[in-house]
Amino acid sequence: MARPTPRWWRATVFTGILVAFLARQVPLAVIPVAILFGALAAAGGIIQRRMGLPDATVLVLQGLIFVVLLTSDTLYGRIPFLQPKAGSAR
């Protein structure tokens, strides 16, 4: 019987933490975010074969998504073009 490798466990834990963070721990938001990252992981083999990329490409893409969203969340309201509109309701 095949056993999961330690690398598989690390990737799963990383993806789970990333999904919880991006969904802002809202239970209904976890579902579409998990589907997005599941699709990215499922397409990872195709990405690797067709483009000749290494197997860590999917983790790099997930990390890039995380960094971009974390940066935009951090800079929101601090840069003039990211300021909330004056008349917008909160």
C-alpha positions in Angstrom: 0.0 0.0 0.0 1.4 3.4 -1.0 2.0 5.9 1.8 2.0 9.7 1.4 5.4 11.3 1.3 6.4 14.0 3.9 6.5 16.5 1.0 2.8 15.8 0.3 1.9 16.5 4.0 3.8 19.8 4.0 2.1 20.9 0.8 -1.3 20.0 2.1 -0.8 21.9 5.4 0.5 24.9 3.5 -2.5 24.9 1.2 -4.9 24.6 4.1 -3.4 27.5 6.0 -3.5 29.6 2.8 -7.1 28.7 2.1 -8.1 29.7 5.6 -6.2 33.0 5.4 -7.6 34.0 2.0 -11.1 33.0 3.0 -10.7 35.2 6.1 -11.9 32.2 8.1 -15.5 32.6 6.8 -16.9 29.1 6.4 -18.8 29.8 3.1 -15.8 31.5 1.6 -13.6 28.5 2.3 -15.4 26.4 -0.3 -14.7 28.5 -3.5 -11.1 29.3 -2.3 -10.4 25.6 -1.7 -11.9 24.8 -5.2 -9.6 27.4 -6.7 -6.5 25.9 -5.1 -7.6 22.4 -5.8 -7.9 23.2 -9.4 -4.5 24.8 -9.4 -3.0 21.7 -7.8 -4.8 19.4 -10.2 -3.6 21.4 -13.2 -0.1 21.4 -11.8 0.8 18.2 -13.6 -0.3 19.6 -16.9 1.5 22.9 -16.3 4.7 20.9 -15.6 4.5 18.7 -18.6 3.4 21.2 -21.2 5.7 24.0 -20.1 8.6 21.9 -18.8 8.5 23.5 -15.4 9.7 21.9 -12.1 7.3 20.3 -9.7 7.5 23.2 -7.2 5.7 25.5 -9.7 2.3 25.0 -8.1 3.7 26.0 -4.6 5.4 29.0 -6.2 2.1 30.1 -7.8 0.2 29.6 -4.5 2.9 31.6 -2.7 2.7 34.4 -5.3 -1.1 34.6 -4.9 -0.6 34.8 -1.1 2.0 37.5 -1.3 0.0 39.6 -3.8 -3.1 39.5 -1.6 -1.2 40.1 1.6 0.5 43.1 0.1 -2.7 44.6 -1.3 -4.4 44.1 2.0 -1.5 45.8 3.8 -1.3 48.7 1.5 -5.0 49.3 1.2 -5.7 52.9 2.3 -2.0 53.8 2.5 -1.4 54.6 -1.1 -3.5 57.4 -2.7 -5.1 55.3 -5.5 -6.0 52.6 -3.0 -7.9 55.1 -0.7 -11.5 54.2 0.0 -14.0 56.5 -1.8 -15.3 59.4 0.3 -19.0 58.6 -0.2 -18.8 54.8 0.0 -20.8 53.0 2.7 -19.0 50.6 5.0 
